Amino acid sequence: MLVLSAQGKIDFPIHLFCNVGDDSENPDTLAYIDKVSKPYAQEHGIELIELYKITRSKEPLTLLESLAKPNTRSIGIPVRMADTGSPGNRKCTFDFKLKVMDTWLRTRGVTKDRPAITAVGISTDEIQRANRGKGTPLQNRVHPLLDLGLSRNDCRRLITEAGLPMPPKSSCYFCPFKRPQEFAEMRRDDPELFERAAQVEDLVNRTRDRIGADHVYLTRYGRPIREAVGPAQDQLFADDSGMDDGECDEGVCFV
């Protein structure tokens, strides 16, 4: 959508990136934003604004910091239950994306009576997601990629033709919506980051221990990620060829 805006094919002069925290977001995404997206936006007269969650005390708060609060009783990411493998709540999207966007929109004079037109980058490959994420009363959602009939491959072609490198998938590096194969590739290619994800799982379960609840996990296999996921070359999960059954529907991991 940034390329389409630069080319004048869609009219969205402001682009928002809700950063859940430099300690939480995919490091490759953060590097891409700083080294590619921001310079490209500036070159084409587009505002690319990086937003953060700010607490009532006016201090920034990252997603990982919220999970590590000493007295917290809730887990704000969609961890997977040991008995079903199904993801829990996805409060992180609401707290660190939608609410953060709404806070910024209010500073621009947006109200329920005068909502903003918010573009969400859902392509034709995932058209079923368009009706799932409803946004908020401050936002009227539109889907310019669908309006233009663009698939994921079309988007890749547009990015390449614009002379830009392909961006990595944006998500928290410990997101339970990742496919097991993604974690396996992380363990192979970036074992330090994989260990950080495993430590987040440990952190969550220390909270669960404190409140007397069962352990939860980052994958659907019902056991710690260090045991559940080997390096990608092991090909333990050859069945995971498509999206996981718990994909995020809000469409705002990269806004």
C-alpha positions as CSV (number, residue, x, y, z in Angstrom):
1,M,0.0,0.0,0.0
2,L,3.0,2.3,0.6
3,V,4.1,1.8,-3.0
4,L,0.6,2.3,-4.3
5,S,0.3,5.5,-2.3
6,A,3.6,6.7,-3.7
7,Q,2.4,5.9,-7.3
8,G,-0.8,7.8,-6.7
9,K,-2.9,4.7,-7.3
10,I,-4.5,5.0,-3.9
11,D,-5.0,8.2,-1.9
12,F,-3.6,7.5,1.6
13,P,-1.0,10.2,2.5
14,I,-0.6,8.9,6.1
15,H,0.7,5.4,6.9
16,L,0.8,4.1,10.5
17,F,3.1,1.5,12.0
18,C,2.1,0.4,15.5
19,N,5.3,-0.8,17.1
20,V,4.5,-3.2,19.9
21,G,8.1,-2.6,21.2
22,D,11.6,-3.0,20.0
23,D,11.8,-6.0,22.5
24,S,8.7,-7.6,21.0
25,E,8.5,-7.0,17.3
26,N,10.3,-9.0,14.6
27,P,13.8,-7.4,14.5
28,D,13.8,-7.7,10.7
29,T,10.6,-5.7,10.5
30,L,12.0,-2.9,12.6
31,A,15.1,-2.8,10.4
32,Y,13.0,-2.7,7.3
33,I,10.9,0.2,8.6
34,D,13.9,2.3,9.5
35,K,16.1,1.5,6.4
36,V,13.5,1.1,3.7
37,S,10.0,2.2,4.5
38,K,10.7,5.5,6.2
39,P,13.2,6.8,3.5
40,Y,10.8,5.7,0.7
41,A,7.9,7.4,2.3
42,Q,9.8,10.6,2.9
43,E,11.1,10.5,-0.7
44,H,7.4,10.4,-1.9
45,G,5.9,12.9,0.5
46,I,4.1,10.4,2.6
47,E,3.8,10.6,6.4
48,L,4.9,7.3,7.9
49,I,4.3,7.6,11.6
50,E,5.5,5.1,14.2
51,L,3.2,4.7,17.1
52,Y,3.7,3.2,20.6
53,K,1.4,2.3,23.5
54,I,1.6,5.0,26.1
55,T,0.4,4.4,29.7
56,R,-1.7,6.9,31.8
57,S,1.6,8.0,33.4
58,K,2.8,9.0,29.9
59,E,5.4,6.3,29.8
60,P,5.8,3.9,26.8
61,L,4.9,0.3,27.4
62,T,6.0,-2.6,25.2
63,L,4.1,-5.9,24.9
64,L,6.9,-7.9,26.5
65,E,6.9,-5.4,29.4
66,S,3.2,-5.9,29.9
67,L,3.7,-9.7,30.1
68,A,6.4,-9.2,32.7
69,K,4.5,-7.0,35.1
70,P,5.0,-8.6,38.5
71,N,1.4,-8.5,39.6
72,T,-0.3,-9.3,36.3
73,R,-2.9,-12.1,36.3
74,S,-3.8,-12.0,32.6
75,I,-1.9,-13.2,29.6
76,G,-2.3,-10.6,26.8
77,I,-1.2,-12.8,23.9
78,P,-3.1,-15.7,22.3
79,V,-1.2,-18.5,24.0
80,R,-2.3,-22.0,23.2
81,M,-4.1,-24.2,25.8
82,A,-2.4,-27.5,26.7
83,D,-5.6,-29.6,26.3
84,T,-6.9,-28.2,23.0
85,G,-4.0,-26.4,21.3
86,S,-6.4,-23.6,20.5
87,P,-5.3,-20.0,20.9
88,G,-6.7,-17.9,23.8
89,N,-7.5,-14.2,23.7
90,R,-5.9,-11.8,21.2
91,K,-6.0,-8.8,23.6
92,C,-2.5,-7.7,22.3
93,T,-4.0,-6.7,19.0
94,F,-6.7,-4.5,20.7
95,D,-4.3,-3.0,23.3
96,F,-1.2,-2.5,21.2
97,K,-2.7,-1.8,17.8
98,L,-6.3,-0.7,17.7
99,K,-6.4,1.4,20.9
100,V,-3.0,2.9,20.0
101,M,-4.4,3.9,16.6
102,D,-7.5,5.3,18.1
103,T,-5.5,7.4,20.6
104,W,-3.6,8.9,17.7
105,L,-6.7,9.4,15.6
106,R,-8.3,11.4,18.4
107,T,-5.3,13.8,18.3
108,R,-6.2,14.4,14.7
109,G,-9.8,15.3,15.5
110,V,-11.4,12.0,14.6
111,T,-14.6,11.2,16.5
112,K,-17.4,8.5,16.2
113,D,-19.4,11.0,14.2
114,R,-16.4,11.8,12.0
115,P,-14.5,8.5,11.7
116,A,-11.3,8.1,9.8
117,I,-11.1,6.1,6.6
118,T,-8.6,3.3,7.5
119,A,-7.1,1.2,4.8
120,V,-6.3,-2.4,5.7
121,G,-3.9,-4.4,3.5
122,I,-5.8,-7.6,2.9
123,S,-5.2,-9.2,-0.5
124,T,-7.4,-11.4,-2.7
125,D,-5.7,-14.5,-1.3
126,E,-7.2,-13.9,2.1
127,I,-10.5,-12.2,1.2
128,Q,-12.3,-14.1,4.0
129,R,-10.5,-12.0,6.5
130,A,-12.0,-8.7,5.3
131,N,-15.3,-9.3,7.2
132,R,-13.7,-10.6,10.4
133,G,-11.8,-7.6,11.9
134,K,-14.3,-4.9,12.5
135,G,-11.9,-2.1,13.7
136,T,-13.3,0.4,16.1
137,P,-16.1,3.1,16.0
138,L,-13.5,5.7,15.1
139,Q,-12.6,3.8,11.9
140,N,-14.4,3.1,8.6
141,R,-12.4,0.3,7.1
142,V,-11.7,-0.1,3.4
143,H,-9.6,-2.6,1.5
144,P,-7.8,-1.1,-1.4
145,L,-5.9,-4.2,-2.4
146,L,-9.2,-6.0,-2.8
147,D,-10.7,-3.0,-4.7
148,L,-7.7,-3.3,-7.1
149,G,-7.9,-7.1,-7.3
150,L,-4.4,-7.5,-6.1
151,S,-3.1,-10.9,-4.9
152,R,-0.1,-11.4,-2.6
153,N,2.0,-12.2,-5.7
154,D,0.8,-9.0,-7.3
155,C,2.0,-7.1,-4.2
156,R,5.4,-8.8,-4.4
157,R,5.7,-7.7,-8.0
158,L,4.8,-4.1,-7.3
159,I,7.3,-3.9,-4.5
160,T,10.0,-5.4,-6.7
161,E,9.2,-3.1,-9.6
162,A,9.5,-0.2,-7.2
163,G,13.1,-1.2,-6.6
164,L,12.5,-2.2,-2.9
165,P,13.6,-5.3,-1.1
166,M,10.8,-7.7,-0.1
167,P,9.7,-6.9,3.5
168,P,9.6,-9.7,6.1
169,K,6.4,-10.8,7.7
170,S,5.5,-8.5,10.5
171,S,4.6,-10.0,13.9
172,C,6.0,-10.4,17.4
173,Y,8.8,-13.0,17.3
174,F,7.0,-15.0,20.0
175,C,3.5,-14.8,18.4
176,P,1.5,-18.0,19.0
177,F,-0.1,-17.5,15.6
178,K,3.1,-18.3,13.9
179,R,3.1,-21.7,12.1
180,P,5.4,-24.3,13.7
181,Q,7.5,-24.2,10.5
182,E,8.2,-20.5,11.1
183,F,9.5,-21.3,14.6
184,A,11.5,-24.1,13.1
185,E,13.1,-21.7,10.6
186,M,13.8,-19.3,13.4
187,R,15.5,-22.0,15.4
188,R,17.7,-22.8,12.4
189,D,18.4,-19.3,11.2
190,D,18.3,-17.2,14.4
191,P,18.7,-19.5,17.4
192,E,19.2,-16.5,19.7
193,L,15.8,-15.1,18.7
194,F,14.2,-18.5,19.1
195,E,15.6,-18.8,22.6
196,R,14.2,-15.4,23.4
197,A,10.8,-16.7,22.2
198,A,11.2,-19.7,24.5
199,Q,12.0,-17.4,27.4
200,V,8.7,-15.5,26.8
201,E,6.9,-18.9,27.0
202,D,8.8,-19.5,30.3
203,L,7.8,-16.0,31.5
204,V,4.1,-16.6,30.8
205,N,4.1,-19.9,32.6
206,R,5.7,-18.4,35.7
207,T,2.7,-16.1,35.8
208,R,0.4,-19.1,35.3
209,D,2.2,-20.9,38.2
210,R,1.7,-17.9,40.4
211,I,-2.1,-17.7,39.8
212,G,-2.5,-21.5,40.0
213,A,-3.3,-22.1,36.3
214,D,-2.2,-24.8,33.9
215,H,0.7,-24.1,31.6
216,V,0.2,-22.7,28.1
217,Y,2.4,-22.8,25.0
218,L,3.4,-20.9,21.9
219,T,2.5,-23.9,19.6
220,R,-0.4,-26.2,19.4
221,Y,1.6,-29.3,20.5
222,G,0.9,-28.9,24.2
223,R,4.5,-28.9,25.3
224,P,7.4,-26.4,25.7
225,I,8.6,-24.9,22.4
226,R,12.1,-26.1,23.0
227,E,10.8,-29.7,23.0
228,A,8.1,-29.2,20.3
229,V,10.1,-27.5,17.6
230,G,13.4,-28.6,16.1
231,P,15.5,-26.7,13.5
232,A,13.7,-26.4,10.1
233,Q,16.0,-28.9,8.3
234,D,14.6,-31.6,10.6
235,Q,11.3,-31.2,8.7
236,L,9.3,-32.3,11.7
237,F,6.2,-30.5,10.5
238,A,5.8,-31.3,6.8
239,D,2.1,-31.1,7.2
240,D,2.2,-27.4,8.0
241,S,2.0,-26.1,4.4
242,G,-0.7,-23.5,4.9
243,M,-1.7,-20.9,7.4
244,D,-2.1,-22.0,10.9
245,D,-5.7,-22.5,12.2
246,G,-5.4,-19.5,14.4
247,E,-4.3,-16.8,12.0
248,C,-4.8,-13.2,13.2
249,D,-7.9,-11.7,11.6
250,E,-7.6,-8.0,12.5
251,G,-5.2,-7.2,9.7
252,V,-3.3,-4.6,11.7
253,C,0.0,-6.3,12.5
254,F,1.4,-4.0,9.9
255,V,-0.8,-0.9,9.5
